[in-house]
């Protein structure tokens, strides 16, 4: 079993409910236990003209292989109406593998640690709720330094229940 952190985001079709449904689906994955879920955070879209996003991070303990987990996450996205019409377009659900144990993964379909983790306050702050305070990423960066370089600006935190 490895500890895996999943970034979750939605800005369509009742985003908070989309995330709650995704959490339920994550808890049903084979060979996987849902270990925790951060609070939800709202933020403006990175692209103009899109609705605000709701984001969170889930912690999983799983024995699935990375690409098996990726396939399972994409199946959850599809089940919740995800359409991949444009890159970075609005979406009902986006599930990203942020960290996968202490692995560095560089596959055509999957890069871990997530390649933009350091730029995303809406990922780093919910991750910090679940991860050890001294978490060191597989590439050597540590969470406290990433947080210090990515201010809590434009985020609104609220409970997910």
C-alpha positions in Angstrom: 0.0 0.0 0.0 1.2 3.5 -0.9 -0.1 6.9 0.2 -1.4 8.7 -2.9 -2.8 12.2 -3.0 -5.5 13.1 -5.6 -6.3 16.6 -6.6 -10.0 17.1 -7.3 -11.6 20.0 -9.2 -14.9 21.0 -10.7 -16.5 24.1 -12.1 -19.7 22.7 -13.7 -22.9 21.0 -12.6 -22.9 21.8 -8.9 -19.1 21.6 -8.3 -19.3 20.8 -4.5 -21.7 17.9 -5.2 -19.4 16.7 -8.0 -16.5 16.5 -5.5 -18.7 14.8 -2.9 -19.6 12.2 -5.5 -16.0 11.7 -6.5 -15.0 11.2 -2.9 -17.7 8.4 -2.6 -16.4 6.8 -5.8 -12.8 7.0 -4.6 -13.8 5.1 -1.5 -15.1 2.3 -3.7 -11.9 1.7 -5.7 -10.5 -1.8 -5.4 -7.4 -2.4 -3.4 -7.8 1.2 -2.0 -8.8 2.9 1.2 -9.9 6.5 1.4 -7.6 7.9 4.1 -8.9 11.5 4.2 -10.3 14.5 2.4 -9.4 18.1 2.8 -11.8 21.0 3.1 -13.1 22.4 -0.2 -11.6 25.5 -1.7 -13.1 27.9 -4.2 -11.0 29.9 -6.6 -11.3 31.8 -9.8 -10.5 29.8 -13.0 -7.0 30.2 -14.4 -8.6 31.1 -17.7 -10.9 34.1 -18.0 -14.6 33.6 -18.6 -15.0 30.3 -16.8 -17.0 29.7 -13.6 -15.2 29.5 -10.3 -13.6 26.2 -9.4 -14.2 24.1 -6.3 -11.1 22.1 -5.4 -10.0 19.6 -2.7 -7.4 16.9 -2.2 -8.1 13.2 -1.2 -5.6 10.9 0.4 -5.7 7.2 -0.7 -3.9 4.2 0.5 -3.7 1.9 -2.5 -1.9 -1.1 -3.9 -3.1 -0.2 -7.5 -0.3 0.5 -10.0 -0.1 4.1 -11.1 -1.6 3.6 -14.6 -4.3 1.4 -13.1 -5.2 4.1 -10.7 -5.1 6.7 -13.5 -7.5 4.6 -15.6 -9.9 4.3 -12.6 -9.8 8.0 -12.0 -10.6 8.7 -15.6 -13.5 6.3 -15.4 -14.9 8.2 -12.4 -14.5 11.5 -14.4 -16.4 9.9 -17.3 -19.1 8.6 -15.1 -19.7 12.1 -13.8 -20.0 13.6 -17.3 -16.5 14.8 -18.0 -16.1 15.8 -21.6 -12.6 16.5 -22.9 -13.5 19.2 -25.5 -10.7 21.6 -24.8 -7.5 21.6 -22.7 -8.1 23.5 -19.5 -11.7 23.9 -20.4 -14.6 23.9 -17.9 -15.3 20.5 -16.4 -17.6 18.5 -14.3 -14.7 16.7 -12.6 -11.0 16.6 -12.9 -9.0 14.1 -10.8 -5.2 14.3 -10.9 -2.6 12.1 -9.2 -0.5 14.7 -7.4 1.8 12.4 -5.4 2.2 8.6 -5.5 4.1 7.4 -2.5 7.8 8.4 -3.0 7.7 7.6 -6.7 8.9 9.8 -9.6 6.8 8.9 -12.6 7.4 10.2 -16.1 5.1 8.4 -18.5 3.4 9.9 -21.6 0.1 9.8 -19.7 1.3 10.5 -16.2 3.8 12.8 -14.5 4.3 12.5 -10.7 4.8 14.7 -8.8 2.1 16.6 -10.8 4.0 18.9 -13.1 2.2 22.2 -11.9 1.9 21.4 -8.2 4.2 24.3 -7.2 2.0 26.9 -9.0 -1.4 25.8 -7.6 -2.4 27.3 -4.2 -5.8 25.5 -4.7 -3.8 22.2 -4.6 -1.0 23.0 -2.1 -3.2 24.3 0.7 -5.7 21.3 0.7 -2.7 19.0 0.3 -1.1 20.5 3.4 -4.3 19.6 5.4 -3.7 15.9 4.8 0.1 15.5 4.3 2.8 15.4 7.0 4.0 19.0 7.7 7.5 18.0 6.6 6.4 16.2 3.5 9.2 15.9 0.9 8.2 15.2 -2.7 10.0 12.5 -4.6 11.8 15.1 -6.6 13.3 16.6 -3.4 11.1 19.7 -3.0 9.3 20.0 0.3 5.8 21.1 1.0 6.6 23.9 3.4 8.9 25.6 0.8 6.2 25.2 -1.9 3.6 26.7 0.4 5.9 29.6 1.3 6.4 30.4 -2.4 2.6 30.2 -3.3 0.6 32.5 -1.2 -3.0 31.8 -0.1 -4.5 34.4 -2.4 -7.9 34.2 -4.1 -8.9 31.1 -2.2 -12.0 30.6 -0.1 -12.0 27.6 2.2 -15.2 25.8 3.3 -16.1 22.5 4.9 -17.1 19.7 2.5 -19.8 18.1 4.6 
